[in-house]
């Protein structure tokens, strides 16, 4: 093989690699541009937790739950959240003795999870909460839950409780 052939092969390999990397980066950027990101905010004025979409896309199929002693409980389905919108989690009040989590999807049905525990907020790709089915009697709708209906304890969520 002569030098010209080697240079041509290396050039094609570099161009092909560059194309693949740029394609992957472009797809990741497109997902981030439409990705919902939900955060839990304690709102003293409203006297309850607020779930706020600080991302760029709508959050669909939103399910909020609490965590205590390593177990998720009290799943509640809330309405979809558009960019910069909020939903009041009135049934939680200002409870700070349990971890909070939300699982949701974007409009292309990619799943995400946001958690709050031990004063730490985290967002993950994929579902990190139990897979409650819609037919399950455990899931309630936000309009069915009354403030103060949740059973609480003195347990405080630790960041390690949210790691896979």
N, C-alpha and C positions, 0 to 999 in steps of 0.2 A: 504494500500500500504506500502510495506516495503522500507527501505532506499536504497536497491540495485535497485529497480524498479525506484525510484525517480531519482537516480543518472543516470541511463540509459536513462530516458526520457530527462533529462536536457542535457546530453551529445549529444543525437540525435538532440535536438533543437539547441544547440550551433553549431554543425557541419553543420546542414542545413542552419542556418543563415550565417555562415562563407562562405559556398558555394555560396549562393545568392549574398552576398556582393562582394566576389572575382570575380564572374561572371560579375557583373555590373561594377566593377572597371576595369576589363580586357577589356570589350567592350568600355568603355570610353577612355582607353589608346590607343586602336586600332584606334578609331576615331581621337584622337589627333595626332597620328603618321602619319595620312594621310590627315589631315585637312589643307586646304589652308587658309592663312591669308593675306589679301591685305591691304597695307598701302599707303597713299598718301604722296609723298615726293616732296617738292619744290626743283627743281634742277636749281640753278642759272646759271650753266655752259651751260645747254641746253635751258635755258630761258622758261621752261615750267614745269608743274606738271608731275610727273612720278607715275604710279601705279605699286607697287613692291609687288611680292608674297614672303613674308618672312616665309610662312608656309612650311609644308612638302609635300603637295600634289598639284595636278593641280587645278586651278580655272577655271571652265567651265561656259559658258553662262553668261559672265561678262557684266554688264550694269552699266555705270557710269552716274550720274546725278548731278545737282547742286540744292542747296536749298536756297531760299530767302523768307523772311517773312513767314516762316512756310510751304511753298509750294515747292515741288520738280518739277523741270523743266529741259529741255534740255537733255533728255535721249539719250545716245549714246552707241551702242553695240561695244565692243572691242574684239580682239581675245583672245582665252584662254591663260592663263599664267601658265607655268610650275614652279616648285620650283625654287626660286632665279631668276626668269625672270621678265622683266619689259616691260611696254608699255608706250610710250610717249603720253601724253594727250595734243598734240600740239594746239588743238583748244581752250584750256583754257589759254594758255600762262602762266603767273604767277599770275593770278587773285587771290586776297585774300579777296574779298568783298562778297563772297558767300560761303556757306557750300558745301562740296563735299560728295558724297556717292557712294558706289558701292554695288551691289547685285550680288551674284555668287553662284555656287554650286560646290560640290565635285563630284567625279566620281560615287558616289552612290546617287546622286541627293538630298543630304542634302543641304538646303539653308543657306546662311550666308549673313550678311550685314556689311560693314565697312563704317564708317563716319569720317569726319574731319570737325570741326567747332570750332571757338573760340580757336584755337591752341590746340585742344583736339582730339585725335584719339580714336575711339572706334570700337570694333568688337562685333557683336551680332550673336546669332544663329537665323535662320529664316530670312524672308524677311521683312525689315522695310521701303522699298521704295514702291511707288505705283505699282500696278500690271499692267504695260503696256503690252499689248499683242503684239506679233511679227507682227501681221497684222495692228497694229495701225500706223497711219501715223506719229505719234509723234516721234517714235524711228528712229534714223538715225544710219548709220554705220560709224565707225571711218574714213573710206576713203572718206566719203561724206561731212565731216565737214571741213571747211576752218578755219585757225587760225583767231581769232578776230571776228568770226561770232556770238558769244554769246552776248546776251543783258545783261549788268551788271548795277549795281547801287552802291551806297555808303553803302549799308546795310552790316553789319558784322554779321556773324553767331555767335550764342551764344550756349554754350553747352546744355542749356535747350531745344533748338529747336530739339535736337535729341533724347530726352527721350520719351518713349512711353506713 
